[in-house]
Amino acid sequence: MKGKISPNRLDRGFYKYQEEFEQKAIDVLRSGWYVLGNEVKSFEEEFAAYTGAKYCIGLASGLDALWIAFRVLGIGKGDEVIVQGNTYIASVMGITINDATPIFVEPDEYYNIDASKIEEKITKKTKAILVVHLYGQASNMAPIMEIAKRHKLRVVEDCAQSHGAKFNGQMTGTFGDIGCFSFYPSKNLGAFGDGGAIVTNDSDLDKAVRIFRNYGSEKRYYNKVVGANSRLDEIQAGLLRVRLSHMEELEQEKTTICQRYLEEIKNPVFELPKIRDGATHIWHQFVIRCDKRDELISYLEANNIGSIIHYPIPPHLSEAYSYLGMEKDALPITESYADTVLSIPLYIGMTKEEQDYVIDKLNAFEVQS
Ligand SMILES: *Cc1c(COP(=O)(O)O)cnc(C)c1O
């Protein structure tokens, strides 16, 4: 195998549809219209149709989608939001930017929130559940929605890693009040820069987000609320439309690679990902667990294979959240995942030869210590 195999190769994703991307970029550049124009409008319609939601509002990032979601739901100081412990820290920031308090719940064996542990965390202050469809697999939405209904809680979905993932045939992002998406370049539907979106079936929420993203104004220079500047750029929207038109092919390609991984990685020192009944997995990441992770990372490095830890420090133990006062061992399952998970190379345009090499090297790994 020549050269190093990186955990991700965004260039390959570009070259796959190079002509279409380049043509679209030139079209937008030549149009003379760069913010909130026809590309954003068309992307919003097409992405709403893709998810099956009534409305989609393009935003500047996934983090913006998250905090604006809680903002328009009126969730803030004194309110509690339930979220899984093992998520990307941006999920938690979406809550805390609004001065609301995150209440962490341990994950299940599929790396999503353990629905059976939600109810014990509900208090009088609980206002919402933030469901993160981590790594690309849909969470256990049936019990989660049942609990939310019974306790009259809002549900926000963090779909930054789950574009196209379904639970019982329904797209993630359409179960709760608001679905939040990121189009960061490495996501399954990635832009060539930052981008995000909210989807919802509620026309009032659609309107509120639309106003909020544009300085709180519905009509130019008439401001209803103190809002943000959080708009998806025309050029990103145009490039996203190109990629969205190929989503089925892109999903299939990653699924095919991951099916090989599931079938052909046979080394008993790894815990391979499991797929939940009724859920689909769109494989944002292929995450294995290994008790000797440091040793594994060094071994892979020595064999020119890159890997990434998603994520080494759970939010409750991060310096940013030291003010929450949570100690080590507060969330043992979350922390054990943080100590053992590893994402192996997976990307659009990964050659069969690269896949073979990764599989062979993983199968040949032996624990030394
Ligand atoms: C990437 C990501 C975000 C943040 O999205 P940005 O567009 O990078 O701001 C939020 N939550 C999860 C789970 C993510 O993976």
The ligand as a Gaussian input file, in Angstrom:
#p B3LYP/6-31G(d) Opt

LIG

0 1
 C      -20.680000      18.479000      13.711000
 C      -21.639000      18.379000      14.832000
 C      -22.274000      19.498000      15.376000
 C      -21.896000      20.893000      15.022000
 O      -22.057000      21.223000      13.686000
 P      -21.186000      22.432000      13.076000
 O      -21.788000      22.642000      11.734000
 O      -19.778000      21.950000      13.004000
 O      -21.363000      23.607000      13.969000
 C      -23.216000      19.304000      16.363000
 N      -23.517000      18.076000      16.815000
 C      -22.926000      16.962000      16.329000
 C      -23.330000      15.637000      16.863000
 C      -21.950000      17.086000      15.336000
 O      -21.357000      15.986000      14.878000

